[in-house]
Amino acid sequence: EDIHPPLYYFMLRAWLVFGRSEMAIRSLSVAIGVLSVAALYGLACTLWGRPVGLLAALWLAVSPLHVGYSQEARMYALAALWAILSCWLMALGWKQNRWFVWAGYVLVTALGMYTHYYVGFVVLVQNLFVGLLLVRRRVAWPLLRSWLLAQLVWVALFAPWLPTVVRQV
């Protein structure tokens, strides 16, 4: 009856090998929260350099909202991790235009959508950014082709869940 996609619950089910206590169950989100700090460091370093990466990681690590969600046995910290990784891989894809970077982008974006529908807003902003680059004519065709292919593939990976989304809405 839950309206959220199933990925976090599948991960939590596997995580139960570490125990069924409240602390053991919440520790999945704690681990994800720590990974999110590291991922944000990587994203900020890629875009603006190491000093900004350290500052961004510090701010996320002490953010009351992030700390709070990293203690809940819910999917919010995982959705944040997928969103950060999606943005990081997008930035790397635009810098390097390598197939394995785009494959990573596709995977984490699809996983994000299977975690929480709000990850779709991150993808929307990413596409608005690409649209802005198109308007300013700052996109080479090989890069645009890679971007469009990545969008098609993650949507195709999420397509089996779309009937459930429609039913829930």
C-alpha positions in Angstrom: 0.0 0.0 0.0 3.0 2.3 0.2 3.2 4.8 -2.6 7.0 4.8 -2.8 9.0 2.8 -5.3 10.4 -0.5 -3.8 14.2 -0.2 -4.0 14.9 1.0 -0.5 12.6 -1.7 0.9 14.5 -4.4 -1.1 17.8 -3.1 0.2 16.5 -2.9 3.8 15.3 -6.5 3.5 18.9 -7.6 2.5 20.3 -5.4 5.3 18.4 -7.4 7.9 21.3 -9.9 7.9 22.9 -7.4 10.2 20.1 -7.7 12.7 16.5 -6.7 13.3 17.0 -4.2 16.1 16.1 -0.6 15.6 19.7 0.4 15.5 20.6 -2.3 12.9 17.7 -1.2 10.7 18.5 2.5 10.9 22.2 1.8 10.2 21.4 1.3 6.5 20.4 5.0 6.3 23.4 6.0 8.3 25.7 4.2 5.9 23.9 5.8 3.0 24.2 9.2 4.6 27.9 8.9 5.0 28.3 7.8 1.4 26.3 10.9 0.4 28.8 13.1 2.1 31.6 11.5 0.2 29.6 11.7 -3.1 28.9 15.4 -2.6 32.7 15.9 -2.0 33.4 14.2 -5.3 30.7 16.3 -7.2 31.9 19.6 -5.7 35.5 18.7 -6.4 34.7 17.9 -10.0 32.8 21.2 -10.5 34.7 23.7 -8.4 37.8 22.1 -6.9 39.0 20.6 -3.6 38.4 23.5 -1.2 34.7 23.8 -2.3 34.4 20.0 -2.1 35.6 19.9 1.5 33.3 22.8 2.4 30.3 21.1 0.7 31.0 17.8 2.4 31.3 19.5 5.8 28.0 21.4 5.3 26.2 18.2 4.4 27.8 16.3 7.2 26.5 18.7 9.8 23.2 19.6 8.1 20.4 18.8 10.6 18.1 17.8 7.8 20.6 15.4 6.3 21.6 14.0 9.7 17.9 13.5 10.6 17.1 11.7 7.3 20.2 9.6 7.7 18.8 8.2 10.9 15.3 7.3 9.6 14.5 3.9 8.3 13.1 5.5 5.2 14.3 6.1 1.6 15.1 9.8 1.8 18.9 9.5 2.4 19.1 7.0 -0.4 17.2 9.3 -2.8 19.6 12.0 -1.9 22.6 9.7 -2.6 21.2 8.8 -6.0 20.5 12.4 -6.8 24.1 13.5 -5.9 25.6 10.6 -7.8 23.4 11.4 -10.8 24.6 15.0 -10.9 28.2 13.9 -10.4 28.1 11.4 -13.2 26.4 14.0 -15.4 29.2 16.5 -14.7 31.8 13.8 -15.5 29.9 12.8 -18.6 29.9 16.4 -19.9 33.6 16.7 -19.2 34.7 13.3 -20.5 31.9 11.9 -22.7 32.9 8.3 -22.1 30.4 5.5 -22.4 31.1 4.0 -18.9 30.4 7.3 -17.3 27.1 7.6 -19.1 26.3 4.0 -18.2 26.9 4.9 -14.6 24.6 7.9 -14.9 21.9 5.8 -16.4 22.2 3.2 -13.7 22.1 5.6 -10.7 19.3 7.7 -12.3 17.2 4.7 -12.8 17.9 3.4 -9.3 17.0 6.9 -8.0 13.7 6.7 -9.7 13.1 3.3 -8.2 13.9 4.8 -4.8 11.8 8.0 -4.8 9.8 9.8 -7.5 11.3 13.2 -6.5 14.5 12.1 -8.1 12.6 13.0 -11.3 12.8 16.7 -10.3 16.6 16.3 -10.3 16.5 14.9 -13.8 14.1 17.7 -14.8 16.6 20.3 -13.7 19.5 18.5 -15.4 17.5 18.5 -18.7 16.6 22.2 -18.2 20.4 22.8 -17.9 21.0 21.0 -21.1 18.3 23.0 -22.7 19.9 26.2 -21.6 23.2 25.0 -23.1 21.4 24.2 -26.4 19.9 27.7 -26.5 23.3 29.2 -25.9 24.7 26.8 -28.6 27.4 25.4 -26.2 26.8 21.7 -26.9 28.6 19.6 -29.4 26.6 17.0 -31.3 28.5 13.9 -29.9 27.9 15.1 -26.4 24.2 15.9 -27.0 23.8 12.4 -28.6 25.3 10.8 -25.5 23.0 12.8 -23.3 19.9 11.9 -25.3 20.8 8.2 -25.4 21.4 8.2 -21.6 17.9 9.8 -21.1 16.2 7.2 -23.3 18.0 4.3 -21.6 17.2 5.3 -18.0 13.5 5.9 -19.0 13.5 2.5 -20.6 14.8 1.0 -17.4 12.1 2.7 -15.4 9.3 2.0 -17.9 8.3 -1.3 -16.3 7.3 0.6 -13.1 5.3 3.3 -15.0 2.0 1.4 -14.8 2.4 1.3 -11.0 3.1 5.0 -11.0 0.0 5.7 -13.0 -2.1 3.5 -10.7 -0.7 5.2 -7.6 -1.3 8.7 -8.9 
